[in-house]
């Protein structure tokens, strides 16, 4: 049996090796002011795209909207605040109130092989840290989990998503969680 609560999900195509970037979707309108083109690649899986290599440079900001009916200066939005969220219950409240949150956790090489179910690290070599987006939570086969969007594209994991043990701070997933609010005026 499986149950899940999910906040609004927005699909991202490979944003490249952009590192630890906090991306907050702050409004229901998801029209892009400016799109940046990064070549799609495979992250830790095999598929139809080439294997990801070195980091790609971030394109210069052109300060012009792709949609000519939109004005860059009028549509530009800034963040009002970024804040830490502590503990599983507070993470759940934040997701219900303001949508997905950003988090980081420790990655071992067994994570690269994830396909389905609730991921629990069992063995493998330490690889480093990784930033992700927590969308919601649920229970699968009596195991509580966080539902998470990864940035490695839809060929990795469960169509780009994974579940990880919730409530036990597994691999530090509940240690470094942040949310943010937009500046609306």
N, C-alpha and C positions, 0 to 999 in steps of 0.2 A: 504494500500500500504506500502511496506517495501523496503528500500534501505540500502545497507551497503558496506563499504569498510573494508576489513579485511587484516591484515598483515599475514605472514606465521604462520600457526597454527601447533603446535606440541603437541601431546597428552601425558599427564603424567598420569600414574596410581598412586594411592594414595601414596604420598611421606611421609605419616605419620604425626604426630604432630611435624613438624619441626620448627614451630614458624615463626618469621619474617625473612625468608631467601629470598634474592634476587637471583633469578635464571635467568641468561641471556644466551640465546642461541646465540652464537656469530658467528657461521659458518653454512653454508648450510649442511655440513656433520654432521648428528646427531648420528653417531656411538658412543656408550658409551665406554669410556675407562674402567670404572669399574662400575658394577651395584651393587646397595645395595638393599637388600631384606627387605621390610617392609610388614607385613601382611595387606591385604586389609580390610577395615572396613567401616561402614556406618557413615557418618557425617550428623547429623540432618535430617535423613530420614529413611524410612524403605526399606529394600531390602533383597537380598540374603546373604549379608555379615554380620558378627557380628557387633554389635555397637562398635564404637571406645571408648576406655577407656583412661587410662593414657598415657602420652607420652612414646614413645618407644625410647630406647637408640640408638644413631647413631653408626653403626658398625665402627670398626677400619678401617683405610685406609690400604689396602693391597699392594698398589703401584705396581700393576700388572694388565695388561689389560685382560679383558675377552677374547678378540680376540687375540690369540697368535701371529698373524701376525703383531700386532701393538706393538710398543715400548713405554712403559710408559713415559720415560724421553723425548722422541722425540715428543710425542703427547700432553703432558701436556701444557695447555694454561692458561695464566694469564690475568687478567683485566688490561687495560691501564688506564682507568678513569671511574669514576662514577660521575654523575652530576644530579642536580635538574632541573626539567622542570616546568615552570610556565605558567599557563593559558591554556584554551582549544585549542586555535589556535596553540600554541607551542607544545602541546601534539600531535595534529594531524600531524604537520610537522615532529616531532620526529618519530612517528610510520611509516610515509611514507618513511622517510630517513633511519632509522636504525631498524625498526621492533618493536615488543611489548615493553611496558614499565611496570614497577612495580609501584603500588600505594597502598595506604591504605585508609580505610574509617571507619566510625563509624557504628557498627552493633546493631540493635534492634531485638527483637525476632520475629517480623513479617517477617524479611528477611529469617528466617529459613524455612518458608512456601512457598517461591517463586517457581513458576513452569514455568511461561511464561509471555511475555509482558515486558513492561518497569517498573522496580521496582521503586516505590516512597514510602518512609517511611511515614506511616499514623499514626500508634499508636503502642505501645508496650514498653516493658521494655528494658532499655539499657543493652547491653551485653558486650561491649568492642570494641576493634579495630580489624581489619582483613586486611591482606595483600593479594593482588590479582594481576593478570596480565591483563592490558588493551591491547586488540588485534586490535581494530578498532572502528568504529562508524557508525551510520546510523540514519534513521528517521522511526518511526513506528506510524501510525495514527496521523501524524503531531507532534509527540513528539520526539525530538532529544535524542539519547542515546549513551552511550559507550557500546561496546560489550566486555565482560569480561570473562576470564577463572578463575574458582574457583578451589581450591585444594581439594574439598570434594568428588571427584570421579563422575562418570557419572550417578549415581543414584539420585543425588541431582539436583534441579533446572531444567534447560533445557539441559539435558544430560551433566551436569557439567559446563554449561555456564549460564550467566545471562546478562541482559541489565539493565542499571541504567541511570537515567536522566542525560543528558549532558548539559553543559553550565551554570548551576546554582550552581555549587560546592555542589551538594546534598550530605549531610552527610560527607563533606570534601573530596570527591573523587578526586577533582582537586587541593587539597592543598599539598599533600605529594607524588609527582610523581618523579621517578628517572629513568634514562637510563644509559647505560654503553657501553663502547667500549673495544674490545679485544686488547691485546698487540700482534702484529703480527710478531715481529722480535725476 
